[in-house]
Amino acid sequence: MPRHLGGVGLLNVAMQHLILQMKWLIMLFSPQPSLVQVLLRHHFRLMGITFTSPILPFFCAIHRTPHLCHPTSVIPIMFTAFDHLNVTLPLEDIPLKSLLLFPLHSLFTRLPESHWLERHPKMLANAFFRYDQSTNRLIMKRPGEYNVKPRLLSHLW
């Protein structure tokens, strides 16, 4: 629909729909808290996934579980709109404890495509590291602490 008739001036209906869904993202990520923002974030917390931040699935696609992506929900459309923006979260702005919820390969920059981590895109950082509260650092797990792929991880130790 043209702008003078109340539209956004696009002829591509799919793109127009995507742009209209940006309003949810603006409300969700707005620095000023609003009722809609509180409700959206509460809705993400009620999904039964324990995150330090309910908006983590926007930045880390492996946390977009099937119950978050139900076809009758507005949430998959919000993910599509967010992905269209191509936004990345600077890792230095993320609390260390939250980094353990990210895929391990996303914590490293400039990995060659042949690196073994690229073959395990869903392996979370908490498979290798644990958070130490006394030093406020991520510490590599010892061989007895591995619960995922113990043989692979024992070779790395």
DSSP file with accessible surface (Angstrom, degrees, kcal/mol):
  #  RESIDUE AA STRUCTURE BP1 BP2  ACC     N-H-->O    O-->H-N    N-H-->O    O-->H-N    TCO  KAPPA ALPHA  PHI   PSI    X-CA   Y-CA   Z-CA
    1    1 A M              0   0  118      0, 0.0     8,-1.7     0, 0.0     9,-0.4   0.000 360.0 360.0 360.0 140.3    0.0    0.0    0.0
    2    2 A P    > > -     0   0   57      0, 0.0     5,-2.2     0, 0.0     3,-1.2  -0.261 360.0-114.3 -67.3 159.5    1.4    3.5   -0.8
    3    3 A R  G > 5S+     0   0  195      1,-0.3     3,-2.0     3,-0.2     7,-0.0   0.861 113.3  60.2 -64.0 -37.5    2.5    5.7    2.1
    4    4 A H  G 3 5S+     0   0  158      1,-0.3    -1,-0.3     2,-0.1     4,-0.0   0.692 105.3  50.9 -69.4 -11.9   -0.2    8.3    1.6
    5    5 A L  G < 5S-     0   0  107     -3,-1.2    -1,-0.3     0, 0.0    -2,-0.2   0.236 130.9 -91.5-104.3  10.6   -2.8    5.6    2.2
    6    6 A G  T < 5S+     0   0   67     -3,-2.0    -3,-0.2     1,-0.2    -2,-0.1   0.486  88.4 120.1  98.2   2.7   -1.2    4.5    5.4
    7    7 A G  S   <S-     0   0   16     -5,-2.2    -1,-0.2     1,-0.1     0, 0.0  -0.156  73.6-111.3 -87.3-172.3    1.1    1.8    4.1
    8    8 A V        -     0   0   46      2,-0.2    -5,-0.1    -7,-0.2     3,-0.1   0.322  53.1-108.0-103.7   6.4    4.9    1.5    4.3
    9    9 A G  S    S+     0   0   43     -8,-1.7     2,-0.4     1,-0.3    -6,-0.1   0.729  76.8 125.8  80.0  21.9    5.4    2.0    0.6
   10   10 A L        -     0   0   53     -9,-0.4    -1,-0.3     1,-0.1    -2,-0.2  -0.902  45.1-164.9-114.7 144.9    6.5   -1.5   -0.3
   11   11 A L  S    S+     0   0  169     -2,-0.4     2,-0.8    -3,-0.1    -1,-0.1   0.673  70.5  91.1 -95.8 -21.0    5.0   -3.8   -3.0
   12   12 A N     >  -     0   0   93      1,-0.2     4,-2.5     2,-0.1     5,-0.2  -0.652  62.7-162.1 -78.2 109.0    6.6   -6.9   -1.6
   13   13 A V  H  > S+     0   0  109     -2,-0.8     4,-2.7     1,-0.2     5,-0.2   0.898  87.9  51.7 -63.3 -40.6    3.9   -8.3    0.8
   14   14 A A  H  > S+     0   0   71      1,-0.2     4,-2.2     2,-0.2    -1,-0.2   0.921 112.5  46.0 -63.6 -42.2    6.4  -10.6    2.6
   15   15 A M  H  > S+     0   0   59      2,-0.2     4,-2.5     1,-0.2    -2,-0.2   0.900 111.5  52.3 -67.4 -38.1    8.8   -7.7    3.1
   16   16 A Q  H  X S+     0   0   38     -4,-2.5     4,-2.3     1,-0.2    -2,-0.2   0.927 109.5  49.2 -63.0 -42.7    6.0   -5.5    4.3
   17   17 A H  H  X S+     0   0   88     -4,-2.7     4,-1.5     2,-0.2    -1,-0.2   0.913 110.5  51.1 -62.2 -41.5    4.9   -8.1    6.8
   18   18 A L  H  X S+     0   0   22     -4,-2.2     4,-0.6     1,-0.2     3,-0.2   0.925 110.1  48.8 -63.1 -42.0    8.5   -8.4    8.0
   19   19 A I  H >< S+     0   0   68     -4,-2.5     3,-1.1     1,-0.2     4,-0.4   0.898 107.9  54.3 -67.2 -37.6    8.8   -4.7    8.5
   20   20 A L  H >< S+     0   0   84     -4,-2.3     3,-1.0     1,-0.3     4,-0.2   0.823 103.2  57.6 -66.5 -27.1    5.5   -4.5   10.4
   21   21 A Q  H >X S+     0   0   21     -4,-1.5     3,-1.2    -3,-0.2     4,-0.9   0.651  85.2  80.9 -76.5 -13.5    6.9   -7.2   12.8
   22   22 A M  H <X S+     0   0   29     -3,-1.1     4,-2.8    -4,-0.6    -1,-0.2   0.780  76.6  72.7 -61.9 -23.9    9.8   -5.0   13.6
   23   23 A K  H <> S+     0   0  110     -3,-1.0     4,-2.2    -4,-0.4    -1,-0.2   0.880  94.4  52.5 -59.6 -35.1    7.5   -3.1   16.0
   24   24 A W  H <> S+     0   0   70     -3,-1.2     4,-2.4    -4,-0.2    -1,-0.2   0.908 110.4  47.5 -65.6 -41.1    7.7   -6.2   18.3
   25   25 A L  H  X S+     0   0    8     -4,-0.9     4,-2.7     2,-0.2    -2,-0.2   0.897 109.6  52.7 -67.3 -39.9   11.5   -6.0   18.2
   26   26 A I  H  X S+     0   0  119     -4,-2.8     4,-0.6     1,-0.2    -2,-0.2   0.931 113.4  44.1 -61.1 -42.5   11.5   -2.3   18.9
   27   27 A M  H  < S+     0   0   53     -4,-2.2     3,-0.4    -5,-0.2    -2,-0.2   0.892 114.5  49.7 -69.1 -37.6    9.3   -2.8   21.9
   28   28 A L  H  < S+     0   0    0     -4,-2.4    -2,-0.2     1,-0.2    -1,-0.2   0.893 120.3  33.8 -68.8 -39.9   11.3   -5.8   23.1
   29   29 A F  H  < S+     0   0   64     -4,-2.7    -1,-0.2    -5,-0.1    -2,-0.2   0.310  85.8 128.4-102.3   9.3   14.7   -4.1   22.9
   30   30 A S     <  -     0   0   30     -4,-0.6     4,-0.1    -3,-0.4    -3,-0.0  -0.374  58.9-137.7 -65.9 139.8   13.7   -0.6   23.8
   31   31 A P  S    S+     0   0  117      0, 0.0    -1,-0.1     0, 0.0    -4,-0.0   0.792  90.0  74.3 -70.6 -24.5   15.8    1.0   26.6
   32   32 A Q  S    S-     0   0  133      1,-0.0     5,-0.1     5,-0.0    -2,-0.1  -0.797  91.0-125.1 -88.2 121.0   12.6    2.5   28.1
   33   33 A P        +     0   0  106      0, 0.0     2,-0.3     0, 0.0    -5,-0.1  -0.353  35.3 177.4 -64.5 141.5   10.7   -0.3   29.9
   34   34 A S     >  -     0   0   47     -7,-0.2     4,-2.4    -4,-0.1     5,-0.2  -0.909  44.2-104.8-136.5 169.1    7.1   -0.6   28.8
   35   35 A L  H  > S+     0   0  130     -2,-0.3     4,-2.5     1,-0.2     5,-0.2   0.919 121.3  51.0 -62.0 -41.5    4.2   -2.9   29.6
   36   36 A V  H  > S+     0   0   51      2,-0.2     4,-2.9     1,-0.2     5,-0.2   0.913 109.4  50.6 -64.4 -41.5    4.6   -4.7   26.3
   37   37 A Q  H  > S+     0   0   18      2,-0.2     4,-2.6     1,-0.2     5,-0.3   0.938 110.8  48.5 -61.7 -44.9    8.3   -5.2   26.9
   38   38 A V  H  X S+     0   0   85     -4,-2.4     4,-2.3     1,-0.2    -2,-0.2   0.928 113.7  47.3 -61.4 -42.8    7.6   -6.7   30.4
   39   39 A L  H  X S+     0   0  101     -4,-2.5     4,-2.4     2,-0.2    -2,-0.2   0.915 112.5  48.5 -66.7 -42.2    5.0   -9.0   28.9
   40   40 A L  H  X S+     0   0   18     -4,-2.9     4,-2.1     2,-0.2    -2,-0.2   0.939 113.9  45.5 -64.3 -46.4    7.2  -10.2   26.0
   41   41 A R  H  X S+     0   0   64     -4,-2.6     4,-2.0    -5,-0.2    -1,-0.2   0.894 112.9  51.0 -65.8 -37.0   10.1  -10.9   28.3
   42   42 A H  H  X S+     0   0   96     -4,-2.3     4,-1.9    -5,-0.3    -1,-0.2   0.906 107.4  54.4 -64.3 -39.8    7.9  -12.6   30.8
   43   43 A H  H  < S+     0   0   85     -4,-2.4     4,-0.4     1,-0.2    -2,-0.2   0.915 108.1  48.9 -60.2 -42.6    6.5  -14.7   28.0
   44   44 A F  H >< S+     0   0    8     -4,-2.1     3,-1.0     1,-0.2     5,-0.4   0.885 109.6  52.2 -66.4 -37.0   10.0  -15.8   27.0
   45   45 A R  H >< S+     0   0  141     -4,-2.0     3,-1.0     1,-0.2    -1,-0.2   0.848 103.9  58.0 -65.8 -33.4   10.8  -16.7   30.6
   46   46 A L  T 3< S+     0   0  117     -4,-1.9    -1,-0.2     1,-0.2    -2,-0.2   0.560  79.1  90.7 -74.9  -6.0    7.6  -18.9   30.8
   47   47 A M  T <  S-     0   0   34     -3,-1.0    -1,-0.2    -4,-0.4    -2,-0.1   0.559 104.9-113.2 -67.9  -7.0    8.8  -21.0   27.9
   48   48 A G  S <  S+     0   0   69     -3,-1.0     2,-0.5     1,-0.3    -2,-0.1   0.590  79.0 121.7  89.1   9.2   10.4  -23.3   30.5
   49   49 A I        -     0   0   38     -5,-0.4     2,-1.0    -4,-0.2    -1,-0.3  -0.908  58.3-137.9-107.7 131.1   14.0  -22.6   29.4
   50   50 A T        +     0   0  135     -2,-0.5     2,-0.3    -3,-0.1    -5,-0.1  -0.748  37.4 158.0 -94.4 101.4   16.3  -21.2   32.1
   51   51 A F        -     0   0   43     -2,-1.0    47,-0.1     1,-0.1    -2,-0.0  -0.852  50.5-130.1-113.0 156.4   18.4  -18.4   30.6
   52   52 A T  S    S+     0   0   82     -2,-0.3    -1,-0.1     1,-0.3    46,-0.1   0.760 106.1  29.0 -72.9 -22.7   20.1  -15.6   32.3
   53   53 A S  S >  S-     0   0   39     45,-0.1     3,-1.5     1,-0.1    -1,-0.3  -0.992  72.3-146.5-137.1 130.5   18.4  -13.4   29.7
   54   54 A P  T 3  S+     0   0    8      0, 0.0    -1,-0.1     0, 0.0    -5,-0.0   0.662  98.5  60.4 -71.3 -11.1   15.1  -14.2   28.1
   55   55 A I  T >> S+     0   0   21      1,-0.2     3,-1.5     2,-0.1     4,-0.7   0.379  70.7 104.2 -97.1   6.3   16.2  -12.6   24.8
   56   56 A L  H X>  +     0   0   11     -3,-1.5     4,-2.0     1,-0.3     3,-1.0   0.859  68.9  66.1 -56.2 -37.0   19.2  -15.0   24.3
   57   57 A P  H 34 S+     0   0    1      0, 0.0    -1,-0.3     0, 0.0     7,-0.2   0.782  94.7  60.5 -60.3 -20.8   17.4  -17.0   21.5
   58   58 A F  H <4 S+     0   0    3     -3,-1.5    -2,-0.2     1,-0.2     3,-0.2   0.893 114.7  32.7 -69.8 -36.4   17.5  -13.9   19.3
   59   59 A F  H << S+     0   0   51     -3,-1.0     2,-0.5    -4,-0.7    30,-0.2   0.667 123.8  45.0 -93.6 -19.6   21.3  -13.8   19.4
   60   60 A C    ><  -     0   0    5     -4,-2.0     3,-2.0     1,-0.1    -1,-0.2  -0.869  67.0-166.0-131.2  96.9   22.0  -17.5   19.6
   61   61 A A  G >  S+     0   0   63     -2,-0.5     3,-1.9     1,-0.3    -1,-0.1   0.723  80.3  71.4 -62.3 -23.7   19.8  -19.5   17.2
   62   62 A I  G 3  S+     0   0   60      1,-0.3    -1,-0.3    59,-0.1    40,-0.0   0.706  91.2  62.0 -69.0 -14.2   20.5  -22.9   18.7
   63   63 A H  G <  S+     0   0   22     -3,-2.0     2,-1.7    -7,-0.2    -1,-0.3   0.372  72.8 104.9 -89.5   6.3   18.3  -21.9   21.6
   64   64 A R    <   -     0   0   44     -3,-1.9    -1,-0.1    -7,-0.2    -3,-0.0  -0.627  60.2-171.4 -86.3  82.8   15.3  -21.5   19.4
   65   65 A T    >>  -     0   0   40     -2,-1.7     3,-1.5     1,-0.1     4,-1.1  -0.265  36.3-100.3 -74.6 163.0   13.6  -24.6   20.5
   66   66 A P  G >4 S+     0   0  114      0, 0.0     3,-0.6     0, 0.0    -1,-0.1   0.853 122.1  55.4 -55.9 -37.1   10.4  -26.0   18.8
   67   67 A H  G 34 S+     0   0   99      1,-0.3     3,-0.5     2,-0.2    -3,-0.0   0.748 107.3  51.7 -73.0 -16.5    8.0  -24.7   21.5
   68   68 A L  G <4 S+     0   0    2     -3,-1.5    -1,-0.3     1,-0.2    -4,-0.0   0.714 111.4  48.8 -80.7 -22.4    9.5  -21.2   20.8
   69   69 A C  S << S+     0   0   48     -4,-1.1    -1,-0.2    -3,-0.6    -2,-0.2  -0.108  72.7 154.2-111.5  34.1    8.9  -21.6   17.1
   70   70 A H    >   -     0   0   98     -3,-0.5     3,-1.9     1,-0.1     5,-0.1  -0.425  48.9-127.4 -62.7 135.0    5.3  -22.8   17.0
   71   71 A P  T 3  S+     0   0  118      0, 0.0    -1,-0.1     0, 0.0    -2,-0.0   0.743 106.2  53.2 -63.1 -21.2    3.7  -21.9   13.7
   72   72 A T  T 3  S+     0   0  124      4,-0.0     2,-0.2     2,-0.0    -2,-0.1   0.472  95.0  90.8 -91.7   0.8    0.7  -20.1   15.2
   73   73 A S  S <  S-     0   0   32     -3,-1.9     4,-0.4     1,-0.1    -5,-0.0  -0.575  75.0-135.3 -94.2 158.7    2.9  -17.9   17.4
   74   74 A V  S  > S+     0   0   48     -2,-0.2     4,-1.9     1,-0.2     3,-0.3   0.675  91.5  84.0 -81.8 -14.5    4.3  -14.5   16.6
   75   75 A I  H  > S+     0   0    1      1,-0.2     4,-2.5     2,-0.2     5,-0.2   0.897  84.3  52.5 -63.7 -43.4    7.7  -15.5   17.9
   76   76 A P  H  > S+     0   0   29      0, 0.0     4,-2.3     0, 0.0    -1,-0.2   0.897 109.9  51.0 -60.6 -33.0    9.0  -17.2   14.8
   77   77 A I  H  > S+     0   0   52     -4,-0.4     4,-2.6    -3,-0.3    -2,-0.2   0.890 108.2  52.0 -69.3 -36.2    8.2  -14.0   12.8
   78   78 A M  H  X S+     0   0    0     -4,-1.9     4,-2.6     2,-0.2    -1,-0.2   0.914 109.4  49.8 -64.9 -40.8   10.1  -12.0   15.4
   79   79 A F  H  X S+     0   0    5     -4,-2.5     4,-2.9     2,-0.2    -2,-0.2   0.921 111.2  49.3 -62.2 -43.6   13.1  -14.3   14.9
   80   80 A T  H  X S+     0   0   82     -4,-2.3     4,-1.9     2,-0.2    -2,-0.2   0.925 112.4  47.6 -61.6 -43.9   12.9  -13.9   11.1
   81   81 A A  H  X S+     0   0    0     -4,-2.6     4,-1.1     2,-0.2    -2,-0.2   0.922 113.4  48.1 -64.2 -41.1   12.7  -10.1   11.5
   82   82 A F  H >X>S+     0   0    9     -4,-2.6     5,-0.7     1,-0.2     3,-0.6   0.925 111.0  50.3 -65.9 -42.9   15.6  -10.1   13.9
   83   83 A D  H ><5S+     0   0   81     -4,-2.9     3,-0.9     1,-0.2    -1,-0.2   0.838 103.5  60.6 -64.1 -32.4   17.7  -12.3   11.6
   84   84 A H  H 3<5S+     0   0  106     -4,-1.9    -1,-0.2     1,-0.2    -2,-0.2   0.833  99.6  56.1 -63.7 -30.6   16.9  -10.0    8.7
   85   85 A L  H <<5S-     0   0   89     -4,-1.1    -1,-0.2    -3,-0.6    -2,-0.2   0.690  99.3-141.5 -73.6 -20.0   18.6   -7.1   10.6
   86   86 A N  T <<5 +     0   0  137     -3,-0.9     2,-0.4    -4,-0.6    -3,-0.1   0.926  35.1 172.5  57.5  50.1   21.8   -9.2   10.9
   87   87 A V      < -     0   0   67     -5,-0.7     2,-0.4     2,-0.0    -1,-0.2  -0.716  15.1-165.5 -90.9 136.1   22.5   -8.0   14.4
   88   88 A T        -     0   0  115     -2,-0.4   -29,-0.1     0, 0.0     0, 0.0  -0.950  18.5-127.9-120.3 146.2   25.4   -9.6   16.4
   89   89 A L        -     0   0   58     -2,-0.4     2,-0.3   -30,-0.2     5,-0.1  -0.800  26.6-119.9 -92.2 123.3   25.9   -9.2   20.1
   90   90 A P    >   -     0   0   53      0, 0.0     3,-1.7     0, 0.0     4,-0.3  -0.493  18.0-143.6 -63.6 124.0   29.4   -8.1   21.1
   91   91 A L  G >  S+     0   0   50     -2,-0.3     3,-1.4     1,-0.3     8,-0.1   0.798  95.7  64.9 -62.9 -27.4   30.8  -10.9   23.2
   92   92 A E  G 3  S+     0   0  159      1,-0.3    -1,-0.3    -3,-0.0     4,-0.1   0.712  98.1  56.1 -70.6 -15.0   32.6   -8.4   25.5
   93   93 A D  G <  S+     0   0  113     -3,-1.7    -1,-0.3     2,-0.1    -2,-0.2   0.478  89.6  92.4 -91.4  -2.2   29.2   -7.0   26.6
   94   94 A I  S <  S-     0   0   18     -3,-1.4     5,-0.1    -4,-0.3    -3,-0.0  -0.763  84.2-111.9 -96.2 133.5   27.9  -10.5   27.8
   95   95 A P    >>  -     0   0   85      0, 0.0     4,-1.4     0, 0.0     3,-0.7  -0.324  28.0-119.1 -59.0 145.1   28.4  -11.6   31.4
   96   96 A L  H 3> S+     0   0   55      1,-0.3     4,-0.7     2,-0.2     3,-0.4   0.877 112.9  55.8 -55.8 -40.6   30.8  -14.5   31.7
   97   97 A K  H >4 S+     0   0  109      1,-0.2     3,-0.6     2,-0.2    -1,-0.3   0.868 106.7  51.0 -63.3 -33.6   28.2  -16.8   33.2
   98   98 A S  H X4 S+     0   0   13     -3,-0.7     3,-1.8     1,-0.2    -1,-0.2   0.785  95.6  70.3 -74.2 -26.1   25.9  -16.2   30.2
   99   99 A L  H >< S+     0   0   20     -4,-1.4     3,-1.7    -3,-0.4    26,-0.4   0.795  85.2  69.5 -61.5 -26.6   28.7  -17.0   27.7
  100  100 A L  T << S+     0   0   21     -4,-0.7    26,-1.6    -3,-0.6    -1,-0.3   0.708  92.8  58.9 -65.3 -17.2   28.5  -20.6   28.8
  101  101 A L  T <  S+     0   0   33     -3,-1.8    -1,-0.3    -4,-0.2    -2,-0.2   0.507  91.0  88.9 -89.0  -4.2   25.1  -20.8   27.0
  102  102 A F  S <  S-     0   0   11     -3,-1.7    23,-2.7    -4,-0.2    24,-0.2  -0.598  93.2 -92.9 -90.7 154.1   26.6  -19.8   23.7
  103  103 A P  B >   -A  124   0A   9      0, 0.0     3,-1.0     0, 0.0     4,-0.5  -0.409  35.6-125.3 -61.7 141.7   28.0  -22.3   21.1
  104  104 A L  G >  S+     0   0    5     19,-3.1     3,-1.7     1,-0.3     4,-0.4   0.891 107.3  57.7 -60.0 -39.6   31.7  -22.8   21.7
  105  105 A H  G >  S+     0   0   45     18,-0.4     3,-1.0    15,-0.3    -1,-0.3   0.785  97.7  62.3 -67.0 -21.3   32.6  -21.9   18.1
  106  106 A S  G <  S+     0   0   43     -3,-1.0    -1,-0.3     1,-0.2    -2,-0.2   0.664  93.6  64.0 -78.1 -11.1   30.9  -18.5   18.4
  107  107 A L  G <  S+     0   0   36     -3,-1.7     2,-0.4    -4,-0.5    -1,-0.2   0.586  95.9  69.0 -85.3  -9.8   33.3  -17.5   21.2
  108  108 A F  S <  S-     0   0   96     -3,-1.0     3,-0.3    -4,-0.4     2,-0.3  -0.876  71.6-146.1-112.2 142.7   36.3  -17.7   18.8
  109  109 A T  S    S+     0   0  121     -2,-0.4    -2,-0.0     1,-0.2    -3,-0.0  -0.769  74.0  14.7-104.8 150.8   37.1  -15.3   16.0
  110  110 A R  S    S+     0   0  237     -2,-0.3    -1,-0.2     1,-0.2     3,-0.0   0.857  73.5 167.8  59.3  42.4   38.7  -16.2   12.7
  111  111 A L        -     0   0   41     -3,-0.3    -1,-0.2    -6,-0.2     2,-0.0  -0.704  39.3-115.1 -79.4 136.3   38.4  -20.0   13.0
  112  112 A P    >   -     0   0   73      0, 0.0     3,-1.9     0, 0.0     6,-0.2  -0.375  22.9-116.5 -67.0 152.6   39.2  -21.7    9.7
  113  113 A E  T 3  S+     0   0  187      1,-0.3    -2,-0.0     4,-0.1     5,-0.0   0.755 115.0  57.5 -62.8 -21.9   36.3  -23.6    8.1
  114  114 A S  T 3  S+     0   0  100      4,-0.0    -1,-0.3     3,-0.0     5,-0.1   0.477  78.5 121.6 -87.9  -0.9   38.2  -26.9    8.5
  115  115 A H  S X> S-     0   0   55     -3,-1.9     3,-1.4     1,-0.1     4,-0.5  -0.314  73.0-122.2 -64.6 145.2   38.5  -26.4   12.3
  116  116 A W  G >4 S+     0   0   56      1,-0.3     3,-1.1     2,-0.2     4,-0.3   0.795 108.5  65.8 -62.1 -26.7   37.0  -29.2   14.4
  117  117 A L  G >4 S+     0   0    6      1,-0.3     3,-1.3     2,-0.2    -1,-0.3   0.830  91.5  63.0 -65.0 -28.9   34.7  -26.8   16.2
  118  118 A E  G <4 S+     0   0   74     -3,-1.4    -1,-0.3     1,-0.3    -2,-0.2   0.742  97.0  58.1 -67.7 -22.0   32.9  -26.0   13.0
  119  119 A R  G << S+     0   0  170     -3,-1.1    -1,-0.3    -4,-0.5    -2,-0.2   0.575 108.1  48.0 -81.4  -9.5   31.8  -29.7   12.9
  120  120 A H    X   +     0   0   46     -3,-1.3     3,-1.4    -4,-0.3   -15,-0.3  -0.523  64.3 156.6-126.5  64.8   30.1  -29.2   16.3
  121  121 A P  T 3  S+     0   0   62      0, 0.0   -15,-0.1     0, 0.0    -1,-0.1   0.720  74.1  50.5 -68.5 -18.7   28.1  -26.0   15.9
  122  122 A K  T 3  S+     0   0  161     -3,-0.1     2,-0.5   -19,-0.1    -2,-0.0   0.438  77.7 115.2 -99.1   1.7   25.7  -26.9   18.7
  123  123 A M    <   -     0   0   16     -3,-1.4   -19,-3.1    -6,-0.2   -18,-0.4  -0.591  62.5-138.8 -74.3 119.7   28.3  -27.8   21.3
  124  124 A L  B >   -A  103   0A  38     -2,-0.5     3,-1.9   -21,-0.3     4,-0.4  -0.389  16.4-115.8 -79.6 157.1   27.8  -25.2   24.1
  125  125 A A  G >> S+     0   0    0    -23,-2.7     4,-2.6   -26,-0.4     3,-1.6   0.792 110.3  71.7 -62.4 -26.3   30.7  -23.5   25.9
  126  126 A N  G 34 S+     0   0   62    -26,-1.6    -1,-0.3     1,-0.3   -25,-0.1   0.610  83.8  70.0 -71.1  -5.9   29.6  -25.1   29.1
  127  127 A A  G <4 S+     0   0    2     -3,-1.9    -1,-0.3   -27,-0.2    21,-0.3   0.805 116.1  22.7 -73.1 -28.1   30.9  -28.5   27.7
  128  128 A F  T <4 S+     0   0    8     -3,-1.6    13,-3.5    -4,-0.4     2,-0.3   0.734 124.9  42.8-104.7 -35.1   34.4  -27.2   28.0
  129  129 A F  E  <  -B  140   0B  48     -4,-2.6     2,-0.3    11,-0.3    11,-0.2  -0.799  54.0-161.9-119.7 159.7   34.3  -24.4   30.7
  130  130 A R  E     -B  139   0B  84      9,-2.6     9,-3.1    -2,-0.3     2,-0.5  -0.949  30.0-110.8-133.8 155.5   32.7  -23.7   34.0
  131  131 A Y  E     -B  138   0B  59     -2,-0.3     2,-0.7     7,-0.2     7,-0.2  -0.748  22.4-155.4 -90.2 128.1   32.3  -20.4   35.7
  132  132 A D  E  >> -B  137   0B  37      5,-2.9     5,-1.4    -2,-0.5     4,-1.4  -0.914   4.0-167.1-104.2 111.8   34.4  -19.7   38.8
  133  133 A Q  T  45S+     0   0  145     -2,-0.7    -1,-0.1     1,-0.2     5,-0.0   0.836  83.3  59.9 -68.4 -32.6   32.7  -17.2   41.1
  134  134 A S  T  45S+     0   0  104      1,-0.2    -1,-0.2     3,-0.1    -2,-0.0   0.866 121.3  23.8 -67.7 -34.6   35.7  -16.6   43.3
  135  135 A T  T  45S-     0   0   69     -3,-0.2    -1,-0.2     2,-0.2    -2,-0.2   0.499  99.2-129.4-105.0  -7.3   37.8  -15.4   40.4
  136  136 A N  T  <5 +     0   0   94     -4,-1.4     2,-0.3     1,-0.2    -3,-0.2   0.927  68.6 118.1  55.9  47.9   35.0  -14.3   38.0
  137  137 A R  E   <S-B  132   0B 170     -5,-1.4    -5,-2.9   -41,-0.0     2,-0.5  -0.944  71.4-110.1-137.9 160.5   36.5  -16.3   35.2
  138  138 A L  E     -B  131   0B  47     -2,-0.3     2,-0.4    -7,-0.2    -7,-0.2  -0.805  36.9-163.4 -89.1 130.1   35.7  -19.2   32.9
  139  139 A I  E     -B  130   0B  51     -9,-3.1    -9,-2.6    -2,-0.5     2,-0.1  -0.944  22.8-112.2-118.4 137.8   37.9  -22.2   33.8
  140  140 A M  E     -B  129   0B  61     -2,-0.4   -11,-0.3   -11,-0.2   -12,-0.1  -0.448  39.2-113.0 -67.6 135.7   38.5  -25.2   31.6
  141  141 A K        -     0   0   27    -13,-3.5    -1,-0.1    -2,-0.1     5,-0.0  -0.361  27.1-119.6 -67.4 151.0   36.9  -28.3   33.0
  142  142 A R    >>  -     0   0  147      1,-0.1     3,-2.3    -2,-0.1     4,-0.5  -0.494  34.4 -96.9 -86.4 160.0   39.1  -31.1   34.2
  143  143 A P  G >4 S+     0   0   57      0, 0.0     3,-0.9     0, 0.0    11,-0.1   0.826 122.7  53.3 -51.6 -33.9   38.9  -34.6   32.5
  144  144 A G  G 34 S+     0   0   80      1,-0.2    -3,-0.0    10,-0.0    10,-0.0   0.678 102.4  60.2 -76.0 -13.1   36.6  -36.0   35.3
  145  145 A E  G <4 S+     0   0   78     -3,-2.3     2,-0.3     5,-0.0    -1,-0.2   0.529  76.0 111.7 -92.7  -6.8   34.1  -33.1   34.9
  146  146 A Y    <<  +     0   0   18     -3,-0.9     3,-0.1    -4,-0.5   -18,-0.1  -0.507  30.1 167.2 -73.1 130.4   33.2  -33.7   31.2
  147  147 A N        +     0   0  121     -2,-0.3     2,-0.4   -20,-0.2    -1,-0.2   0.485  64.5  59.1-116.8  -8.3   29.7  -34.9   30.6
  148  148 A V  S    S-     0   0   63    -21,-0.3     5,-0.2     1,-0.2    -1,-0.2  -0.988 123.2 -15.3-124.1 127.5   29.6  -34.4   26.8
  149  149 A K  S  > S-     0   0   98     -2,-0.4     4,-2.4     1,-0.1     5,-0.3   0.924  71.1-179.6  48.1  59.8   32.0  -36.1   24.5
  150  150 A P  H  > S+     0   0   78      0, 0.0     4,-2.2     0, 0.0     5,-0.2   0.852  75.2  53.8 -61.8 -34.0   34.4  -37.1   27.2
  151  151 A R  H  > S+     0   0  195      2,-0.2     4,-1.4     1,-0.2     5,-0.1   0.938 111.2  45.0 -67.5 -43.9   36.9  -38.8   24.8
  152  152 A L  H  > S+     0   0   51      1,-0.2     4,-1.1     2,-0.2     3,-0.3   0.945 116.2  46.3 -62.4 -45.9   37.2  -35.7   22.6
  153  153 A L  H  X S+     0   0    0     -4,-2.4     4,-1.2     1,-0.2    -1,-0.2   0.834 106.1  57.7 -72.0 -29.3   37.5  -33.4   25.5
  154  154 A S  H  < S+     0   0   54     -4,-2.2    -1,-0.2    -5,-0.3    -2,-0.2   0.856 103.4  55.1 -69.8 -29.1   40.1  -35.6   27.3
  155  155 A H  H  < S+     0   0  147     -4,-1.4    -1,-0.2    -3,-0.3    -2,-0.2   0.836 106.5  51.4 -68.4 -31.4   42.3  -35.3   24.2
  156  156 A L  H  <        0   0   69     -4,-1.1    -1,-0.2     1,-0.1    -2,-0.2   0.750 360.0 360.0 -76.6 -25.1   42.2  -31.5   24.4
  157  157 A W     <        0   0  138     -4,-1.2    -2,-0.2    -3,-0.1    -1,-0.1   0.927 360.0 360.0 -72.4 360.0   43.2  -31.5   28.1
